[in-house]
């Protein structure tokens, strides 16, 4: 059976948390670096409203939930009431077009530099480690500081709720702060936040518990990257992420977004070899269908990741997987970024043979500087 024959499944409704999505093409988070003073502005509002589709989900660019979170220029925040009010304009614009919007809460940890830190201080992390050979070692958070950051996540979740967001996604992937606590190459602690898998997962779970004080589980999600590599690795990722996923599934979250094993990181050494058969990689993912359904958490799998990929190939891969496992959604990042009509055109025409580029719309930012809209 051809992938094309089953492609319409990708364009059928699905319940994700409190949202009834009208299709399964999701706009993924993409750093824009277009929010001076950490405030969303009219350009951001236009950017998101152009990409909203009726019944479609947009996950925002990474948004700072802490005064120590930013690691890139002009990233928006959501820790203060003023930042939340600025975001409300974008949320209202997406809702006006019938779309849904999740805010991604993103603490970069040691990936940051002094430039983005209060008083030009060192960035913080799980341990005194560095993200690259040229970087300064980060400063290890003390236990009281960890509790403070956890509370900042809670405040940011409250602000996201007050701004009208349909939910929040915790960025626990790609070597950022939560991931730095999870994986043993970056977490060298010997206290209750380090050592065993249970201890290394403690920070993520405390952040999750704090966020759930402000939002129901159906409005909370998390992003993980068991085999994505951002200068962060673990000696036993199968054991680590099996434990993490089992713990997270107790909450009945809206979804868990997983980065593909073949993700090519923006920094760091090459990705590790393909995962063993015991892990739900592309080859055996479908065999875990019953277990995933039993957990009642939607698994959001960005099959196209951040790399360039043939749209026809993407369609076939998604169609084949969806044919056997109907919980999947596809996250389209590059296409949604460059062409605001991309999502809607796919759903109307069932066609991935579309150009990524739009005409004069608000397009790429930081990660595609050669394509910046003028």
C-alpha positions as CSV (number, residue, x, y, z in Angstrom):
1,X,0.0,0.0,0.0
2,X,1.5,3.3,-1.0
3,X,2.2,6.1,1.5
4,X,0.1,8.5,-0.6
5,X,-3.0,6.4,-0.2
6,X,-2.8,6.8,3.5
7,X,-1.7,10.4,3.6
8,X,-5.2,11.8,4.4
9,X,-4.8,10.3,8.0
10,X,-2.3,13.1,8.6
11,X,-5.1,15.5,7.8
12,X,-7.7,14.0,10.1
13,X,-8.8,15.3,13.5
14,X,-7.1,14.1,16.7
15,X,-7.7,14.9,20.4
16,X,-4.5,16.2,22.0
17,X,-5.0,17.2,25.6
18,X,-7.9,19.7,25.6
19,X,-7.4,20.5,21.9
20,X,-9.3,18.9,19.1
21,X,-6.9,19.4,16.3
22,X,-8.4,19.4,12.8
23,X,-5.2,18.1,11.3
24,X,-1.9,16.6,12.5
25,X,0.6,19.0,10.9
26,X,2.1,21.0,13.8
27,X,4.3,24.1,13.6
28,X,7.3,23.3,15.7
29,X,9.3,25.7,17.8
30,X,11.8,27.9,16.0
31,X,14.1,30.5,17.5
32,X,13.4,33.8,15.7
33,X,15.6,36.3,17.7
34,X,13.2,39.1,16.9
35,X,12.1,40.2,20.3
36,X,14.3,43.0,21.6
37,X,14.1,43.5,25.4
38,X,12.5,40.0,25.6
39,X,9.2,41.4,24.5
40,X,7.0,40.1,21.7
41,X,6.3,42.8,19.2
42,X,4.1,43.5,16.2
43,X,6.4,41.5,13.9
44,X,6.1,38.5,16.1
45,X,2.3,38.8,16.2
46,X,2.2,39.0,12.4
47,X,4.6,36.0,12.1
48,X,2.4,33.7,14.2
49,X,-0.9,34.9,12.8
50,X,0.3,34.3,9.2
51,X,1.0,30.6,10.2
52,X,-2.2,29.9,12.1
53,X,-4.6,27.4,10.6
54,X,-8.1,26.5,11.8
55,X,-7.7,23.7,14.4
56,X,-3.9,23.6,13.9
57,X,-1.3,23.7,16.7
58,X,1.6,26.2,16.9
59,X,4.4,25.7,19.4
60,X,6.1,28.9,20.0
61,X,9.8,29.7,19.7
62,X,11.7,29.0,22.9
63,X,10.6,31.4,25.5
64,X,12.7,32.3,28.6
65,X,11.1,31.3,31.9
66,X,13.9,32.6,34.1
67,X,16.3,35.5,34.4
68,X,19.1,33.1,33.7
69,X,17.4,31.3,30.9
70,X,18.3,33.2,27.7
71,X,21.2,32.0,25.6
72,X,20.5,33.7,22.3
73,X,19.9,37.3,21.3
74,X,16.4,38.9,21.4
75,X,14.6,35.8,22.7
76,X,11.2,36.6,24.2
77,X,10.5,36.0,27.9
78,X,7.4,35.1,29.8
79,X,8.6,35.5,33.4
80,X,7.1,38.9,34.0
81,X,3.5,40.3,33.6
82,X,4.8,42.7,30.9
83,X,6.2,39.8,28.9
84,X,3.0,37.9,29.3
85,X,0.9,40.8,28.1
86,X,3.1,41.2,25.0
87,X,2.5,37.5,24.2
88,X,-1.2,37.9,24.6
89,X,-1.4,39.8,21.4
90,X,0.1,36.9,19.5
91,X,-2.0,34.3,21.2
92,X,-5.2,36.3,20.5
93,X,-4.2,36.6,16.8
94,X,-3.7,32.9,16.5
95,X,-7.0,32.2,18.3
96,X,-8.8,34.7,16.0
97,X,-7.8,32.4,13.1
98,X,-9.1,29.3,14.9
99,X,-5.6,28.0,15.9
100,X,-4.1,26.7,19.1
101,X,-0.9,27.8,20.7
102,X,1.5,26.3,23.2
103,X,4.3,28.3,24.8
104,X,7.7,26.5,24.9
105,X,9.5,27.2,28.2
106,X,13.2,27.1,27.4
107,X,16.1,27.4,29.8
108,X,19.4,27.2,27.9
109,X,21.6,26.6,31.0
110,X,25.3,26.3,30.1
111,X,24.6,27.0,26.4
112,X,24.2,30.6,27.4
113,X,27.1,33.0,27.9
114,X,27.9,35.9,30.2
115,X,26.5,38.3,27.6
116,X,22.9,37.1,28.3
117,X,23.3,36.7,32.1
118,X,22.4,39.2,34.9
119,X,25.5,41.3,35.9
120,X,27.6,39.5,33.3
121,X,27.8,36.4,35.5
122,X,28.5,32.9,34.4
123,X,25.6,30.8,32.9
124,X,24.2,28.2,35.2
125,X,24.0,24.4,34.8
126,X,23.7,21.1,36.7
127,X,27.5,21.1,37.2
128,X,30.6,23.1,36.5
129,X,30.9,21.9,32.9
130,X,31.0,23.7,29.5
131,X,29.0,23.3,26.3
132,X,31.9,23.5,24.0
133,X,35.7,23.6,24.0
134,X,35.7,27.4,23.6
135,X,33.0,28.1,26.2
136,X,33.6,29.1,29.8
137,X,32.6,26.4,32.3
138,X,29.1,27.1,33.7
139,X,28.4,27.6,37.3
140,X,26.7,24.7,39.1
141,X,23.4,25.7,40.6
142,X,23.1,25.4,44.4
143,X,20.1,23.5,45.8
144,X,18.4,26.8,46.9
145,X,19.0,28.2,43.4
146,X,17.5,25.1,41.9
147,X,14.3,25.6,43.9
148,X,14.3,29.2,42.8
149,X,14.5,28.3,39.1
150,X,11.7,25.7,39.6
151,X,9.5,28.4,41.0
152,X,10.4,30.7,38.0
153,X,9.0,27.9,35.8
154,X,5.8,27.9,37.8
155,X,5.5,31.7,37.5
156,X,6.0,31.4,33.8
157,X,3.4,28.7,33.5
158,X,0.9,31.0,35.3
159,X,1.8,33.9,33.0
160,X,1.3,31.6,30.0
161,X,-2.1,30.7,31.3
162,X,-3.0,34.4,31.9
163,X,-1.8,35.3,28.4
164,X,-4.4,32.8,27.0
165,X,-2.0,30.1,25.8
166,X,-3.6,26.7,25.3
167,X,-0.7,25.1,27.2
168,X,3.0,25.0,27.7
169,X,5.8,22.7,26.5
170,X,8.9,22.2,28.7
171,X,12.0,22.1,26.6
172,X,13.9,19.1,28.1
173,X,15.9,18.3,24.9
174,X,18.9,19.2,22.9
175,X,21.4,19.8,25.7
176,X,19.6,22.7,27.4
177,X,19.2,23.0,31.2
178,X,16.7,20.2,31.9
179,X,18.7,17.9,29.6
180,X,21.9,18.9,31.4
181,X,20.4,17.6,34.6
182,X,19.1,14.4,33.0
183,X,22.3,13.2,31.2
184,X,25.4,12.0,33.1
185,X,27.9,13.6,30.8
186,X,26.8,17.0,32.0
187,X,25.4,16.1,35.5
188,X,28.4,15.4,37.8
189,X,26.5,16.2,41.0
190,X,26.7,14.0,44.1
191,X,23.7,15.4,45.9
192,X,20.0,14.6,45.5
193,X,20.1,16.0,41.9
194,X,22.9,13.8,40.7
195,X,24.2,10.3,40.5
196,X,21.3,7.8,40.0
197,X,18.8,8.1,37.2
198,X,16.1,8.9,39.7
199,X,18.2,11.8,41.1
200,X,19.1,13.2,37.7
201,X,15.4,13.2,36.7
202,X,14.5,15.0,39.9
203,X,14.9,18.5,38.4
204,X,12.6,17.8,35.4
205,X,10.0,16.2,37.7
206,X,10.1,19.1,40.1
207,X,9.7,21.6,37.3
208,X,6.8,19.5,36.0
209,X,5.1,19.4,39.4
210,X,5.5,23.1,39.8
211,X,4.0,23.8,36.3
212,X,1.1,21.4,37.2
213,X,0.3,23.7,40.1
214,X,-0.8,26.3,37.5
215,X,-2.1,24.2,34.6
216,X,-3.9,20.8,34.3
217,X,-1.9,17.9,32.8
218,X,-4.0,18.2,29.6
219,X,-2.3,21.6,29.0
220,X,1.3,20.6,29.7
221,X,3.8,18.8,27.4
222,X,7.5,18.1,27.3
223,X,10.1,17.8,24.6
224,X,12.9,15.1,25.0
225,X,15.8,14.0,22.8
226,X,17.1,10.6,23.9
227,X,19.5,10.3,21.0
228,X,19.9,13.9,19.9
229,X,23.3,15.3,20.7
230,X,24.1,18.9,21.8
231,X,27.4,18.2,23.5
232,X,25.3,16.2,26.0
233,X,25.2,12.4,26.1
234,X,24.3,9.7,28.6
235,X,26.0,6.4,29.2
236,X,22.7,4.5,29.2
237,X,20.0,6.5,27.4
238,X,17.6,3.6,27.2
239,X,17.5,3.2,30.9
240,X,17.4,6.9,31.5
241,X,14.6,7.8,29.1
242,X,12.6,4.6,29.9
243,X,12.5,5.8,33.5
244,X,11.7,9.4,32.5
245,X,8.9,8.4,30.1
246,X,7.3,6.0,32.6
247,X,7.3,8.8,35.2
248,X,6.0,11.4,32.8
249,X,3.2,9.2,31.6
250,X,1.7,9.0,35.1
251,X,0.7,12.7,34.6
252,X,-1.4,12.0,31.5
253,X,0.2,15.0,29.7
254,X,-1.1,16.5,26.5
255,X,1.8,15.1,24.6
256,X,5.5,14.2,24.7
257,X,7.5,15.4,21.7
258,X,10.5,13.3,20.8
259,X,13.3,14.3,18.5
260,X,14.3,11.6,16.0
261,X,17.5,9.5,16.7
262,X,19.0,10.8,13.5
263,X,18.7,14.5,14.6
264,X,21.9,16.4,13.6
265,X,22.7,18.9,16.3
266,X,23.7,22.5,15.7
267,X,26.7,21.9,17.8
268,X,28.7,19.1,19.3
269,X,30.1,15.8,18.0
270,X,28.3,13.6,15.5
271,X,25.2,11.7,16.7
272,X,25.7,8.3,18.3
273,X,25.0,5.1,16.3
274,X,21.4,4.0,15.7
275,X,19.7,2.9,19.0
276,X,19.4,-0.7,19.9
277,X,16.2,-2.7,19.0
278,X,14.9,-2.2,22.6
279,X,14.3,1.5,22.0
280,X,11.3,2.7,19.9
281,X,13.2,3.9,16.9
282,X,11.8,4.3,13.5
283,X,12.1,0.6,12.7
284,X,10.2,-0.8,15.7
285,X,8.2,2.2,16.8
286,X,5.0,0.7,15.6
287,X,5.4,-2.4,17.7
288,X,4.9,-0.2,20.8
289,X,1.5,1.0,19.7
290,X,-0.5,-0.8,22.4
291,X,1.8,0.4,25.2
292,X,1.7,4.0,24.0
293,X,-2.1,3.9,23.8
294,X,-2.3,2.5,27.3
295,X,-0.2,5.4,28.6
296,X,-2.8,7.8,27.1
297,X,-0.1,10.4,26.2
298,X,0.2,11.5,22.6
299,X,3.7,11.1,21.2
300,X,4.5,14.1,19.0
301,X,7.3,13.0,16.6
302,X,9.0,15.5,14.4
303,X,9.9,13.2,11.6
304,X,11.4,15.9,9.5
305,X,13.4,17.4,12.4
306,X,15.5,20.5,11.6
307,X,17.3,19.1,8.7
308,X,16.6,19.5,5.0
309,X,14.4,16.5,3.8
310,X,12.6,15.7,0.7
311,X,8.9,16.6,1.2
312,X,7.8,13.5,-0.8
313,X,10.0,11.3,1.4
314,X,8.6,13.0,4.5
315,X,5.1,12.3,3.4
316,X,5.8,8.7,2.7
317,X,7.5,8.1,6.1
318,X,4.7,9.8,8.0
319,X,2.0,8.1,6.0
320,X,3.6,4.6,6.6
321,X,4.0,5.2,10.3
322,X,0.6,6.8,10.8
323,X,-0.9,3.9,8.9
324,X,0.2,1.6,11.8
325,X,0.1,4.0,14.7
326,X,-2.5,6.7,14.7
327,X,-1.2,8.7,17.6
328,X,1.4,10.4,15.5
329,X,1.5,14.0,14.5
330,X,4.2,15.6,12.3
331,X,6.0,18.7,13.3
332,X,6.9,20.9,10.4
333,X,9.5,23.5,11.3
334,X,11.4,24.8,8.2
335,X,8.3,24.7,6.0
336,X,6.1,26.6,8.5
337,X,8.9,29.1,9.2
338,X,9.6,30.1,5.6
339,X,6.1,29.8,4.1
340,X,3.2,30.7,6.4
341,X,0.8,29.0,4.0
342,X,2.7,25.7,4.1
343,X,0.6,24.1,6.8
344,X,-2.7,25.1,5.3
345,X,-1.7,24.1,1.8
346,X,-0.6,20.6,2.9
347,X,-4.0,20.1,4.5
348,X,-6.0,21.5,1.6
349,X,-4.1,19.7,-1.1
350,X,-2.6,16.7,0.6
351,X,0.6,17.7,-1.1
352,X,4.1,17.8,0.2
353,X,5.5,18.9,-3.1
354,X,5.3,22.5,-2.0
355,X,8.0,25.2,-1.9
356,X,9.1,26.2,1.6
357,X,9.6,29.8,0.6
358,X,6.7,32.4,0.7
359,X,6.7,35.7,-1.0
360,X,6.9,38.8,1.3
361,X,5.7,37.3,4.5
362,X,7.6,37.5,7.8
363,X,10.1,34.7,7.4
364,X,13.2,33.3,9.1
365,X,15.3,34.8,11.7
366,X,18.3,33.7,13.8
367,X,19.0,30.2,12.4
368,X,18.5,31.1,8.8
369,X,20.3,34.4,8.7
370,X,21.0,34.1,5.0
371,X,17.2,34.0,4.3
372,X,16.1,36.8,6.6
373,X,13.0,38.6,5.4
374,X,13.7,42.1,4.2
